[in-house]
């Protein structure tokens, strides 16, 4: 138990050190505006090797998670820590701060959408997903979340439409084909 507490403290400190270091550096272009994303997305659309696809996906998430606005770095890191601690209200407050100082940071909106989803506030989650996608139309994570919400609301056709968009961005996304087939099956079942 004590080891877990030490590890959690170490992980939190590492995230904060990273955020502060990144904020101080300021020279790296990150977030959804990174020029590296175009090449990564081009590769993601053609990769046949699932392990390489997972690596590219991780690289994309890492870039998305680096606010270009240095003032957003620390509250963003603190929000992630609070999410990991299951302090969802605290996480939402931190992501509110991020959005205030960096309203053009797509991942700030996406993280707040995720928190809203976990809190059961689906309307707020959808609003924040829309902001995310307006800033980063290729955000397969936000779109996948929107499909999940549509499915939960019983809008299976809308959920499938969203997953078709995801398929165009990330054809090899794990579990995507099965999700799409389940929705197609649900749509067929509604017809009978």
C-alpha positions, 0 to 999 in steps of 0.5 A, a space after each residue: 500500500 505504501 509502495 503504491 502511494 510512493 509510486 503515485 507521488 512519483 508519477 504526479 511529480 513527474 507529470 508536473 516536472 514535465 509540464 514545468 519543463 515544457 512551459 519553460 522551453 516554449 520552443 517546441 510547437 505542440 498541440 493540434 498545430 504541430 507540423 508533425 501531425 500531418 505525417 503521423 496521420 498519413 502514416 496512421 491511415 496506411 499502417 498494416 502493422 498493429 504495433 506500429 499503429 499503436 506507436 503512431 497513436 501514442 505519438 499523436 496523443 503525446 503531441 495533442 497533450 502538449 499545450 502550445 500555450 505555456 500558461 496551460 501546461 501546469 493546470 493541464 497536468 494537474 487536471 490529468 493528475 486529478 483525473 487519475 485520482 478520480 477527483 473528477 470535480 477537481 479535474 473539471 476545475 483544472 480543465 476549466 482553467 486550461 480552457 480560459 487561458 488556452 481556448 484554442 487548445 483542443 486537448 483541453 476541451 477533450 479532457 473536459 469532455 471526458 470528465 463530463 462524460 464520467 460525471 454523467 453530464 452528456 450534454 456538456 461532454 458533447 459540447 466540449 467534443 464539438 469544440 475539440 473537433 472544431 479545433 482538431 477535426 482529426 481527433 479520433 478520440 473525441 469522435 470515438 467518445 461522441 459515437 459512444 454518447 450517441 450509442 448510449 442515447 440510442 442514436 445508433 445511426 448517428 453513432 455509426 456515422 461518427 465511427 465512419 469518420 473515425 475509420 477514415 482517420 484511423 482505419 486500424 483503430 483497435 476494436 473499431 470494426 467490431 463496434 461498427 458491426 455491432 451498430 450495423 446489427 443494431 440498425 438492422 434489428 430496429 428495421 425488423 
